[in-house]
Amino acid sequence: MPETTTPATELTSQYVAQVTGDLERNVKEQERITAEIASLQEQLAAVQHDHTVLVNVQQALGITQAPARPEAEAESVAVPSPRQTSGAARGGKKAPKSTAAPKKAAAKKPVAKPADAAKAAQPTLVELIRRHLLELKEPRSAAEISAALGQAHPERQFADKVVRVTLEGLVAKSQAERTKQGRSVFYTAPKSAAAPEAEAQHAETEH
């Protein structure tokens, strides 16, 4: 009996080790994919916001040139044309006033719209985390990095879970390094990326 139970026990231990390893790889793969999805969703939201701003700027510069709203364009062209003909029939002095007013209104709107476009051109979460890692001198946890980003960018919200998943995604792409101390996990910039950054800062100080 002992001879038959020993091989069975060895096979069981091998299966347990294999399943455990497969589970660890599966969890890491899930974290990597989740980080990529979060990053892509953030990029998509930024691009959509940019599209809305650009459409508003295009309409402010000239409504007749906006291809997205042909019906509004037809109305905007049809309304001033009778006023111009009627003004020309009465003496031709009122037609220039009707054309000058839209120009003034169009000149005021683009001043505010480019400001919105500048706000929309914000760095993504991945870029913010990479920059922050390059500035760190010591490893930091995901919660500490999230808190630091929140202080540096109070206008944005940083969830600890999203930051941690994004960090794991950077680790999977070799764009960040992870160290473990007990049950705590800390992150730093990879040495290959930190060295050029230090050289660039040193060159700036010399100049």
C-alpha positions in Angstrom: 0.0 0.0 0.0 2.7 2.6 0.8 4.2 2.1 -2.6 1.0 3.0 -4.4 0.2 6.0 -2.2 3.6 7.6 -2.6 3.4 8.1 -6.4 -0.2 9.4 -6.0 1.0 11.9 -3.4 3.8 13.1 -5.7 1.3 13.5 -8.6 -1.0 15.4 -6.4 1.7 17.8 -5.2 2.8 18.3 -8.9 -0.8 19.2 -9.9 -1.2 21.5 -6.9 2.1 23.3 -7.9 1.0 23.5 -11.5 -2.4 24.9 -10.7 -1.0 27.4 -8.3 1.5 28.6 -10.9 -1.3 28.9 -13.5 -3.5 30.8 -11.1 -0.7 33.3 -10.4 0.0 33.8 -14.1 -3.8 34.2 -14.7 -4.1 36.9 -12.0 -1.1 38.8 -13.3 -2.6 38.6 -16.9 -5.9 39.9 -15.6 -4.2 42.8 -13.8 -2.2 43.7 -17.0 -5.3 43.6 -19.2 -7.3 45.6 -16.6 -4.6 48.3 -16.6 -4.6 48.5 -20.4 -8.4 48.8 -20.4 -8.3 51.6 -17.8 -5.6 53.4 -19.8 -7.5 53.1 -23.1 -10.8 54.2 -21.5 -9.0 57.3 -20.1 -7.4 58.0 -23.5 -10.8 57.5 -25.3 -12.5 60.0 -22.9 -9.8 62.6 -23.5 -10.1 62.1 -27.3 -13.8 62.5 -27.2 -13.5 65.6 -25.1 -11.0 67.0 -27.6 -13.5 66.2 -30.4 -16.3 68.1 -28.7 -14.0 71.1 -28.1 -12.8 71.1 -31.7 -16.3 71.0 -33.0 -17.3 73.9 -30.8 -14.3 75.9 -32.0 -15.1 75.1 -35.6 -18.7 76.2 -35.2 -17.5 79.4 -33.4 -15.1 80.2 -36.2 -17.8 79.8 -38.9 -21.1 78.0 -38.6 -21.5 77.7 -42.3 -18.3 75.6 -42.5 -19.4 73.0 -39.9 -20.0 69.7 -41.7 -21.6 68.0 -38.7 -24.8 70.0 -38.8 -26.0 70.6 -42.3 -29.6 71.6 -41.2 -28.3 74.3 -38.9 -26.0 75.5 -41.6 -28.9 75.8 -44.1 -30.9 77.8 -41.5 -27.9 80.1 -40.8 -27.5 80.8 -44.5 -31.2 81.3 -45.2 -31.8 83.8 -42.3 -29.4 86.6 -43.2 -30.0 86.5 -47.0 -33.5 88.0 -46.9 -32.2 90.7 -44.5 -29.4 91.6 -46.9 -31.7 91.8 -49.9 -34.3 93.8 -48.0 -31.6 96.1 -46.7 -30.2 96.6 -50.2 -33.7 97.4 -51.5 -34.2 100.1 -48.8 -30.9 101.8 -49.4 -28.1 99.3 -49.0 -27.0 100.7 -45.5 -28.4 98.0 -43.3 -26.8 95.0 -45.0 -23.3 95.7 -43.7 -24.6 95.9 -40.1 -26.1 92.5 -40.3 -22.9 91.0 -41.5 -20.7 92.8 -39.0 -22.6 91.5 -36.0 -21.9 87.8 -36.6 -18.2 88.6 -37.1 -17.9 90.3 -33.7 -19.7 87.4 -32.0 -17.5 84.9 -33.8 -14.4 86.8 -32.7 -15.3 86.6 -29.1 -16.1 82.9 -28.8 -12.8 81.4 -30.0 -11.0 83.3 -27.2 -12.7 81.0 -24.6 -12.7 77.8 -26.7 -8.9 77.5 -27.1 -8.7 77.7 -23.3 -11.0 74.7 -23.1 -8.9 72.9 -25.6 -5.8 73.6 -23.5 -7.5 72.1 -20.5 -8.4 69.1 -22.5 -4.8 68.5 -23.5 -4.0 66.9 -20.1 -1.5 64.1 -19.6 -3.0 60.6 -19.2 -2.8 58.7 -15.9 -0.1 56.5 -17.3 2.1 59.5 -18.2 1.5 61.1 -14.8 2.5 57.9 -13.0 5.6 57.4 -15.2 6.7 61.0 -14.5 6.1 60.6 -10.8 8.1 57.4 -10.7 11.1 59.2 -12.3 11.0 61.9 -9.7 11.0 59.4 -6.8 14.2 58.6 -4.9 12.7 55.8 -2.9 10.1 53.2 -3.6 6.5 54.2 -2.9 3.3 52.2 -2.5 0.3 52.6 -4.8 -1.6 54.5 -2.1 1.3 56.9 -1.6 1.6 57.5 -5.3 -2.2 58.1 -5.6 -2.1 60.6 -2.7 0.9 62.4 -4.2 -0.8 62.7 -7.6 -4.0 64.0 -5.9 -2.0 66.7 -4.2 -0.1 67.6 -7.5 -3.3 67.6 -9.5 -6.3 68.5 -7.3 -8.5 69.0 -10.3 -8.4 65.3 -11.1 -9.4 62.2 -9.1 -7.1 59.3 -8.6 -8.5 56.0 -7.2 -6.0 53.8 -5.4 -7.2 50.7 -7.2 -6.9 52.3 -10.6 -3.4 53.6 -9.8 -2.4 50.2 -8.6 -3.7 48.4 -11.7 -2.0 51.0 -13.9 1.3 50.4 -12.0 1.0 46.7 -12.5 0.5 47.3 -16.2 3.7 49.4 -16.3 5.5 46.6 -14.5 4.3 44.1 -17.1 5.6 46.4 -19.8 9.0 46.8 -18.0 8.2 50.5 -17.6 8.2 50.2 -13.7 9.8 48.0 -11.1 8.0 46.4 -8.2 9.6 45.4 -4.9 7.9 43.6 -2.0 8.6 44.2 1.7 6.5 41.8 3.8 3.0 42.2 2.6 3.5 45.7 1.2 4.3 46.3 -2.5 6.4 49.3 -3.6 7.0 50.7 -7.1 9.9 52.6 -8.6 11.0 53.7 -12.1 13.2 51.2 -14.0 16.9 51.8 -13.7 17.1 52.1 -17.5 14.7 55.0 -17.5 15.9 56.7 -14.3 19.5 57.0 -15.6 18.7 59.1 -18.7 16.4 61.3 -16.7 19.2 62.0 -14.2 21.6 62.8 -17.0 19.1 65.2 -18.5 18.6 67.0 -15.2 22.3 67.2 -14.7 22.8 68.7 -18.2 20.1 71.3 -17.5 21.8 72.4 -14.2 25.1 72.8 -16.0 23.6 75.0 -18.7 
